[in-house]
Amino acid sequence: MTSLAHSHAEPNALDERRLGGLAAMVAGPLFLAAVAVLTLVELDFMHGLGWRFTGDDEVPWPSGLAMGDVGALQVLNFALAGTLLAVFARGFRRELPRSRSGRVAAVLVTTVAGALMLSAFPTDRATAATGTPDTWHGYIHIIGFVVLAIAALAAPVATGIALRGNPRWRRLSTLSVGVGVLEFVILFPLDSLGDPAFVAWMVVLFGWFAALGAHLLRLTDEHAGEFADHPL
């Protein structure tokens, strides 16, 4: 009975990891492509708020896109990106050790996904004008962004530490710590560059998730082959 239950659980776990790997690989390109298209569509609106991609302004971007005529699409974009990363987090958790470092890494990766979902609550015009929201959804959006920034800095480092003893993930462990350091440099010393630096940060963050997802997918396919050769 136990062997039969395990034989059913193993393919289910493999499917969960495979789906998670694919979700992580898709999340970044989909989110960034949507932001690029919506920015072009809403360019006049964003300029009306005082936003310039290379300008020194306080208008939030890409968050401000949610206030335009097709703002619902940016709301959906945040929500979808968060959902995809949540799917990844669920599949990836089995790769993390059952230790304090593994639990911390799992929580932080999941927090990044949750913060993106919170960011789906649209910002408001007061934030664009003064930097301070005056609506309940504007406050939730700000909270989501702050949580995202903190979790996104900590998650790669925590993940790298958690995976350091796993030979299957050794290269990604080193890469993860490096990603955390690079994010810090982009968000702080290079913050004066404005939105171009923010784009670089998003590319690095989503690129890290994509790298983890691709590796998870490869390991899952290898494991599936072994399971097919040696079924229980």
PyMOL commands that set and color helices and strands:
alter all, ss='L'
color gray80, all
select helices_A, chain A and resi 2-41+43-48+63-67+71-95+100-118+125-130+136-163+167-187+191-193+195-229
alter helices_A, ss='H'
color red, helices_A
deselect
rebuild
show_as cartoon
